[in-house]
């Protein structure tokens, strides 16, 4: 089997899956053969369990606000999701908000049996891309209704990265992991563990990375950490500061030693508070990236020593102004415990940025909605964005932030106790109109 993709680039070691298609990513030498899923692989049932907003009223059945509210409340209850007392009516409201200007989305042409999530579940958004201020943004979602080829689209020249990118994403199911790979040729792959999780649902919202034109500065690595570019073509670990944002790229590994600090960001590229982010680790594992206010960057968990991707990581500079979110349903800021800043948002140049972290002390109800964004920060579609959950002093775990068009924001994980103990908003961004 060739280790080159359609664009001719060399791919990292492969793991064979059903149909002979490779899962491309930094992995163990020994290939693992995954079993072929049955015709009924449970995607529909799993999708109902995983996704909070699956059962929205159909257009022909919208007979009144009260009926819509009952449907929304019933859907949340059926999915095992508890919301606040006012969540049912809020889930069906679609405030128009101010007009969206300056963000032009370009629809992706899907291939190999991949289809738009919007076509299967209205409201999930059409897979699309845009370039804004030298940054590529993705949105929407995809599903694969036939075949097992993970390549779902090819980006045009304007949206292609300089190096291979590995970025975690939200996928179908409980306790699953997913990621996308973007090659300099523009080829885009959706992958998951298991692969059926990516086939059932792959969210593209919240994914961003520097376009080729953005100048990057190479990071000085320390404590035995070194670039993984030679093995995987992912670029040397680098950073850039542009329009009040810090962007990271590249990948690294630590052949020897056990000190987690791999580098120090310069003063201009440091965050206002400590950040904990979920990134792609070895073999698709969930690695944790910690960035401290003194510039120290640490990588751990999820096979981080063998491979840690910095692709897709971005955050506000320390001097950026933010607006604190009003938390609801018993959720509290995790700033006192972890120094991560209060949950906040900002809107800059048509892009919404979230920051801070939160937790929900044990209480009856286990409500997952924790805030409502103002109209200026609301998306057009439902967004499912991968994020770091579980306390920083425990094992790394990935969950999801779900943002609805009415501005309501949910924290989701399996089990729910992980996101209730800690949910990071660090590094989450999306253009208005996503």
Secondary structure, DSSP 8 states (H G I E B T S, - for coil): --SB-TT--B---EEE-GGG-EEESS--SS--------SS-SHHHHHHHH-TT-----GGG---HHHHHHHHHHHHHHTT-B--TTHHHHHH-----S---S---EE----TTEEEHHHHSTTS---EEEEETTEEEEESEEEESS----EEEE--GGG--SS-EEEEE-BSSSS-EEEEEE-TT-EEEEEEESHHHHHH-EE-TT-EEE-TTS--EE----TTEEE-HHHH-----EEEEETTEEEEE-EEEESS----EEEE--GGG--SS-EEEEEEBGGG-EEEEEE-TTSEEEEESTTTTT-EE-TT-EEE-TT---EE----TTEEESHHHH-----EEEEETTEEEEE-EEEE-S-TT-B-EEEE--GGG--SS-EEEEEEES-TTS--EEEEEEE-TTSEEEEE-SSHHHHHH-EE-TT-EEETT-
